[in-house]
């Protein structure tokens, strides 16, 4: 039997589901027009934070790095955190050729060994990302983690930054569990070990606070959505190592900080939510197996009550139950929020549901970044509500289509059948 060409399978799937997998000459030329001079010119006008101990935790091989972090101790046992989000809009402003190209696919697609980035590799894998030892542009979100784990948000601003260390989450996670396995980069940069320990201390505080002030079972994390007028509380546990928890906890805070900024500026906010579960009947059955009767019709408050009860009474089983419920809830959708018209939704504690933290990879995050930059600059929203509602629907559809491409390639590779 001839060997299957999975690259061809991926390209066929991309075309089948309406994705472009080739760059036009115009798009390629526009991407190549950017270089280090562009960064230095803009960076010279911004807060210069290149001296800080920025680092990223992802993979040694990741190129589309959108976030990095650094910490320092503050007064009254606070830990002051800065999260940098790649300023992708600086290279692909609204209405530009690169912006229009990104909007077509609306997401990067990861069908296998080959990645189809939303933006040209020259940008998403280099100039608009955070490669190690390179000066880059960022949006910085500041917040303080207090001793109990609650958060006080600070400033959000544009900055000039430099990634001092690109680290593997697996290696850092193993070191945090057993510090005898010292990562090689710590031998070159001894001060980095103390920085990561401080980040982990802040992360532990955040996890405990979201878990209701109590320790979680080993390997689990509880994240609790904010209870506001237009939001429904809900909890979900995901299995993550300590390094991934640092990133996820910090991204949750960065997302909320940006949402608070948009709300205070009276600008639209975008969330990724589940308004109607994929399999409510399955959720009812899962709850019934635990002796809890959920309503026949989807009810976010009742589900939240069930999950809180299970967390308190059966903490050792809660991680598995939450994973089951998350699958039954299904994929989310982007939604435009208006405080005058509250929207009830089901919460899922998952980094994939955070908006604004991956502008190299998701178009809606790039749109969100433009809203944040407008709030920082005290300028009007760059989009009307009608435009945003249309983009929410489009990006939701494209991300669902991307999953179909990825499943097609994965199934073909596993089955050996074209």
Phi, psi and omega per residue, in radians:
X1 nan 2.264 -3.127
X2 -1.150 2.595 3.139
X3 -1.216 2.395 -3.124
X4 -1.322 2.321 3.078
X5 -1.569 1.661 -3.065
X6 -1.183 -0.419 3.083
X7 -1.146 -0.728 3.089
X8 -1.162 -0.674 3.096
X9 -1.056 -0.758 -3.141
X10 -1.113 -0.766 -3.140
X11 -1.126 -0.706 3.096
X12 -1.100 -0.727 3.130
X13 -1.163 -0.675 3.100
X14 -1.034 -0.806 3.135
X15 -1.162 -0.698 -3.134
X16 -1.036 -0.687 -3.081
X17 -1.729 0.298 2.963
X18 1.439 0.417 3.117
X19 -1.751 2.569 2.991
X20 -1.568 2.306 3.140
X21 -2.051 0.121 3.085
X22 -2.210 2.516 3.085
X23 -1.479 2.398 3.018
X24 -1.308 2.814 3.119
X25 -1.056 -0.648 -3.124
X26 -1.141 -0.813 -3.141
X27 -1.102 -0.767 3.138
X28 -1.078 -0.707 3.139
X29 -1.152 -0.707 3.127
X30 -1.135 -0.698 3.114
X31 -1.136 -0.727 -3.132
X32 -1.223 -0.305 -3.140
X33 -1.241 -0.335 3.102
X34 -1.532 2.531 3.083
X35 -2.697 -2.965 -3.126
X36 -1.073 -0.474 3.138
X37 -1.127 -0.676 3.097
X38 -0.989 -0.787 -3.117
X39 -1.146 -0.804 -3.114
X40 -1.116 -0.677 -3.122
X41 -1.120 -0.823 3.137
X42 -1.278 -0.745 -3.094
X43 -1.038 -0.538 -3.122
X44 -1.116 -0.326 -3.115
X45 -1.692 -0.012 -3.007
X46 -1.936 3.005 3.004
X47 -1.034 2.193 -3.130
X48 -1.612 1.832 -3.125
X49 -2.017 0.431 -3.087
X50 -1.206 -0.310 -3.115
X51 -1.398 -0.236 -3.077
X52 -1.319 2.738 -3.085
X53 -1.414 1.044 3.128
X54 -1.139 2.493 3.037
X55 -2.626 2.751 3.098
X56 -2.128 2.510 3.083
X57 -2.099 1.930 -3.138
X58 -2.745 -1.520 3.117
X59 -2.693 2.646 3.066
X60 -1.091 -0.432 -2.994
X61 -1.777 -0.127 3.136
X62 -1.157 2.398 3.108
X63 -1.967 -0.569 -3.106
X64 -1.547 0.974 -3.117
X65 -1.259 2.073 -3.092
X66 -1.755 -0.336 -3.024
X67 -2.362 2.662 2.927
X68 -2.675 2.896 -2.961
X69 -2.443 2.804 2.914
X70 -2.725 2.728 -3.075
X71 -2.365 2.814 2.935
X72 -2.667 2.716 3.115
X73 -1.367 2.445 3.111
X74 -1.990 -2.861 3.127
X75 -1.336 2.756 3.064
X76 0.927 0.703 3.064
X77 1.149 0.282 3.058
X78 -1.259 2.685 2.963
X79 -2.028 2.070 -3.099
X80 -1.564 2.147 -3.053
X81 -2.007 2.424 2.975
X82 -2.115 2.255 3.058
X83 -2.011 2.217 3.102
X84 -1.804 2.240 3.059
X85 -1.924 2.291 -3.103
X86 -0.985 2.273 3.128
X87 -1.466 1.421 -3.102
X88 -1.288 -0.573 -3.131
X89 -1.042 -0.460 3.132
X90 -1.081 -0.440 -3.107
X91 -1.834 -0.384 -3.117
X92 -2.320 1.160 -3.106
X93 -1.132 2.759 -3.114
X94 -0.947 2.321 3.095
X95 1.518 -0.128 3.132
X96 -1.336 2.928 3.098
X97 -1.040 -0.731 -3.127
X98 -1.189 -0.632 3.094
X99 -1.137 -0.791 -3.140
X100 -1.114 -0.649 3.087
X101 -1.119 -0.788 -3.135
X102 -1.097 -0.636 -3.084
X103 -1.182 -0.504 -3.114
X104 -1.044 -0.934 3.117
X105 -1.463 -0.588 3.055
X106 1.181 -0.029 3.115
X107 -2.849 2.674 2.931
X108 -1.324 2.591 -3.120
X109 -2.076 2.332 -3.050
X110 -2.131 1.279 -3.071
X111 -1.397 -0.137 -3.106
X112 2.942 -2.359 -3.116
X113 -1.125 -0.597 -3.113
X114 -1.672 2.384 3.093
X115 -1.842 2.460 3.040
X116 -1.900 1.606 -3.040
X117 -1.216 2.612 3.122
X118 -1.126 -0.658 3.100
X119 -1.986 2.709 3.136
X120 -0.912 2.554 -3.081
X121 -1.003 -0.543 3.126
X122 -1.018 -0.534 3.131
X123 -1.639 -1.128 -2.997
X124 -1.119 -0.427 3.127
X125 -1.778 0.068 -3.085
X126 -2.658 -1.465 -2.941
X127 -1.123 -0.631 -3.137
X128 -1.768 0.271 3.099
X129 -2.058 -2.919 -3.094
X130 -2.126 1.087 3.059
X131 -1.135 2.685 -3.060
X132 -1.151 2.443 3.062
X133 1.097 0.591 3.099
X134 -2.249 2.418 3.081
X135 -1.296 2.319 -3.074
X136 -2.495 2.914 3.138
X137 -1.735 2.502 -3.063
X138 -2.605 2.813 2.861
X139 -1.800 2.160 -3.099
X140 -1.862 2.283 3.079
X141 -1.955 2.157 -3.141
X142 -1.830 2.482 2.990
X143 -2.729 2.729 3.112
X144 -1.926 2.272 3.060
X145 -1.674 2.012 -3.083
X146 -1.416 2.903 -3.057
X147 -0.956 -0.614 -3.139
X148 -1.389 -0.200 -3.133
X149 1.795 -0.105 3.040
X150 -1.304 2.849 -2.953
X151 -2.122 2.428 2.972
X152 -2.007 2.052 -3.084
X153 -1.384 2.569 -3.138
X154 -2.054 -2.441 -3.052
X155 -1.442 2.753 2.969
X156 -2.253 2.278 -3.044
X157 -2.786 2.913 3.068
X158 -1.495 2.573 -3.072
X159 -2.644 2.883 3.084
X160 -1.843 2.112 -2.978
X161 -2.343 2.983 -3.141
X162 -2.613 2.136 3.130
X163 -1.328 2.029 -3.112
X164 -1.475 -0.397 -3.065
X165 -2.724 2.137 3.027
X166 -1.763 2.006 -2.979
X167 -2.084 2.709 3.102
X168 -1.512 2.273 3.133
X169 -1.100 -0.608 3.132
X170 -1.130 -0.775 -3.115
X171 -1.206 -0.738 -3.141
X172 -1.197 -0.688 3.104
X173 -1.076 -0.730 3.121
X174 -1.140 -0.681 3.124
X175 -1.161 -0.685 3.121
X176 -1.152 -0.521 3.080
X177 -1.381 -0.584 -3.082
X178 -2.581 1.683 -2.994
X179 -1.240 0.131 3.032
X180 -1.362 -0.364 3.119
X181 -1.566 1.351 -3.019
X182 -1.344 2.132 3.086
X183 -1.054 2.527 -3.088
X184 -1.025 -0.625 -3.076
X185 -1.146 -0.419 3.123
X186 -1.215 -0.443 3.098
X187 -1.233 -0.581 3.097
X188 -1.404 -0.574 -3.086
X189 -2.291 1.375 -3.079
X190 -1.002 -0.552 -3.115
X191 -1.178 -0.336 -3.106
X192 -1.182 -0.580 3.134
X193 -1.047 -0.769 3.126
X194 -1.129 -0.668 3.119
X195 -1.088 -0.786 -3.123
X196 -1.195 -0.647 3.063
X197 -1.054 -0.688 3.126
X198 -1.184 -0.717 3.083
X199 -1.076 -0.696 -3.138
X200 -1.191 -0.617 3.084
X201 -1.083 -0.761 3.100
X202 -1.114 -0.715 3.139
X203 -1.104 -0.725 3.110
X204 -1.081 -0.723 3.087
X205 -1.033 -0.793 -3.114
X206 -1.109 -0.744 3.140
X207 -1.098 -0.771 -3.137
X208 -1.110 -0.696 -3.120
X209 -1.133 -0.740 -3.135
X210 -1.234 -0.396 3.113
X211 -1.458 0.098 3.099
X212 1.563 0.359 3.078
X213 1.575 0.106 -3.127
X214 -2.139 2.771 3.129
X215 -1.241 2.498 3.058
X216 -1.580 2.737 3.028
X217 -1.009 2.676 -3.119
X218 -0.945 2.274 3.067
X219 1.553 -0.062 -3.104
X220 -2.003 2.755 3.091
X221 -2.412 2.355 3.063
X222 -1.894 2.308 3.089
X223 -2.140 2.274 -3.104
X224 -1.993 2.209 3.141
X225 -1.239 2.613 3.129
X226 -1.125 2.383 3.105
X227 -1.640 1.762 3.136
X228 -2.129 3.099 -3.071
X229 -1.025 -0.667 -3.036
X230 -1.870 0.343 -3.111
X231 -2.303 2.597 3.134
X232 -1.856 2.213 -3.141
X233 -1.200 2.582 3.080
X234 -2.869 2.690 -3.125
X235 -2.222 2.602 3.088
X236 -2.647 2.436 -3.133
X237 -1.900 2.381 3.090
X238 -2.213 2.517 3.136
X239 -1.418 2.074 -3.137
X240 -2.530 2.619 3.041
X241 -1.412 2.989 -3.011
X242 -1.122 -0.574 3.131
X243 -1.177 -0.779 3.113
X244 -1.148 -0.565 3.106
X245 -1.142 -0.637 3.087
X246 -0.990 -0.911 -3.108
X247 -1.077 -0.837 -3.065
X248 -1.146 -0.764 3.121
X249 -1.082 -0.724 3.127
X250 -1.192 -0.633 3.123
X251 -1.196 -0.632 3.061
X252 -1.020 -0.805 -3.138
X253 -1.150 -0.733 3.124
X254 -1.078 -0.750 3.115
X255 -1.045 -0.811 -3.115
X256 -1.190 -0.623 3.083
X257 -1.083 -0.751 3.124
X258 -1.175 -0.659 3.096
X259 -1.104 -0.730 3.113
X260 -1.088 -0.689 3.114
X261 -1.086 -0.805 -3.139
X262 -1.087 -0.735 -3.135
X263 -1.154 -0.707 3.130
X264 -1.179 -0.494 3.108
X265 -1.524 0.040 -3.120
X266 1.034 0.597 3.074
X267 -1.757 2.727 -3.126
X268 -1.077 2.611 3.055
X269 -2.091 2.586 -3.124
X270 -2.134 2.335 3.089
X271 -2.206 2.740 2.958
X272 -1.849 2.094 -2.947
X273 -2.410 3.022 2.997
X274 -2.100 1.911 -3.138
X275 -1.580 -0.477 3.110
X276 -2.422 2.007 -3.101
X277 -1.045 2.574 3.115
X278 -1.134 -0.715 -3.068
X279 -2.425 1.322 3.131
X280 -1.117 -0.641 3.131
X281 -1.040 -0.708 3.110
X282 -1.126 -0.649 3.102
X283 -1.156 -0.722 3.100
X284 -1.051 -0.746 3.125
X285 -1.114 -0.753 3.140
X286 -1.088 -0.708 3.094
X287 -1.184 -0.698 3.133
X288 -1.070 -0.628 3.125
X289 -1.135 -0.358 3.106
X290 -1.757 0.156 3.090
X291 1.430 0.370 -3.127
X292 -2.073 2.258 -3.117
X293 -1.698 1.933 3.055
X294 -1.573 2.698 3.094
X295 -1.081 2.752 3.119
X296 -1.151 -0.639 3.125
X297 -1.609 2.571 -3.135
X298 -0.935 2.295 -3.083
X299 -2.513 1.859 -3.076
X300 -1.133 -0.677 -3.122
X301 -1.147 -0.728 3.139
X302 -1.143 -0.694 3.108
X303 -1.114 -0.728 3.116
X304 -1.076 -0.696 3.115
X305 -1.100 -0.737 3.119
X306 -1.084 -0.825 -3.107
X307 -1.131 -0.680 3.120
X308 -1.125 -0.706 3.129
X309 -1.098 -0.809 -3.133
X310 -1.127 -0.672 3.122
X311 -1.069 -0.734 -3.120
X312 -1.257 -0.719 -2.996
X313 -1.581 -0.531 -3.074
X314 -2.364 1.080 -3.065
X315 -1.047 -0.513 -3.106
X316 -1.225 -0.355 -3.128
X317 -1.808 -0.095 -2.941
X318 -1.176 -0.617 -3.133
X319 -1.047 -0.842 3.135
X320 -1.128 -0.720 3.128
X321 -1.102 -0.760 -3.133
X322 -1.093 -0.696 3.113
X323 -1.097 -0.704 3.110
X324 -1.098 -0.810 -3.127
X325 -1.102 -0.705 -3.137
X326 -1.050 -0.715 3.120
X327 -1.161 -0.684 -3.135
X328 -1.235 -0.490 3.087
X329 -1.177 -0.600 3.081
X330 1.486 -3.048 -3.078
X331 -1.236 2.687 3.136
X332 -1.587 3.137 3.087
X333 -2.426 2.680 3.085
X334 -1.389 2.433 -3.130
X335 -2.432 2.423 3.084
X336 -1.527 2.245 -3.083
X337 -1.790 2.409 3.063
X338 -2.338 2.088 -3.079
X339 -1.068 -0.399 3.129
X340 -1.338 -0.344 3.115
X341 -2.256 1.345 -3.070
X342 -1.014 2.534 3.132
X343 -2.080 2.177 3.089
X344 -1.520 2.418 -3.136
X345 -2.624 2.913 3.110
X346 -1.621 2.267 -3.092
X347 -1.581 2.434 3.009
X348 -2.231 2.171 -3.130
X349 -1.468 1.522 -3.077
X350 -2.608 2.361 -3.109
X351 -1.033 -0.474 3.129
X352 -1.127 -0.284 -3.121
X353 -1.673 0.068 3.089
X354 -1.568 2.379 -3.129
X355 -1.876 2.446 3.048
X356 1.769 -0.060 -3.058
X357 -1.779 -0.103 -3.098
X358 -2.377 1.069 -3.062
X359 -1.207 -0.306 3.033
X360 -1.307 -0.409 -2.964
X361 -1.906 -0.426 -3.078
X362 -2.314 2.277 -3.075
X363 -1.144 -0.646 -3.139
X364 -1.098 -0.568 3.087
X365 -1.192 -0.556 3.070
X366 -1.223 -0.723 3.055
X367 -1.046 -0.807 3.120
X368 -1.027 -0.713 3.136
X369 -1.076 -0.665 3.121
X370 -1.147 -0.631 3.068
X371 -1.128 -0.750 3.123
X372 -1.095 -0.764 -3.140
X373 -1.122 -0.592 3.072
X374 -1.145 -0.707 3.112
X375 -1.135 -0.718 3.121
X376 -1.099 -0.684 -3.089
X377 -1.528 -0.047 -3.116
X378 1.020 0.767 3.094
X379 -2.015 2.853 -3.133
X380 -1.117 2.816 3.098
X381 -1.059 2.383 -3.140
X382 -1.333 -0.059 -3.134
X383 -2.329 2.586 2.966
X384 -1.409 2.878 3.108
X385 -1.121 -0.595 3.106
X386 -1.124 -0.733 3.098
X387 -1.089 -0.768 -3.110
X388 -1.146 -0.702 3.127
X389 -1.096 -0.701 3.117
X390 -1.149 -0.719 3.124
X391 -1.174 -0.634 3.088
X392 -1.015 -0.817 -3.128
X393 -1.144 -0.748 -3.103
X394 -1.147 -0.806 -3.109
X395 -1.182 -0.615 3.058
X396 -1.069 -0.817 -3.132
X397 -1.105 -0.737 -3.105
X398 -1.174 -0.691 -3.136
X399 -1.203 -0.620 3.045
X400 -1.151 -0.678 3.099
X401 -1.151 -0.641 3.116
X402 -1.077 -0.673 3.099
X403 -1.108 -0.608 3.107
X404 -1.161 -0.690 3.083
X405 -1.072 -0.831 -3.097
X406 -1.106 -0.693 3.121
X407 -1.180 -0.659 3.135
X408 -1.055 -0.827 -3.116
X409 -1.180 -0.734 -3.140
X410 -1.092 -0.755 3.137
X411 -1.145 -0.748 -3.134
X412 -1.100 -0.772 3.132
X413 -1.134 -0.651 -3.110
X414 -1.300 -0.630 -3.070
X415 -1.501 -0.411 -3.068
X416 1.321 0.204 -3.119
X417 -1.987 2.267 3.115
X418 -1.238 nan nan
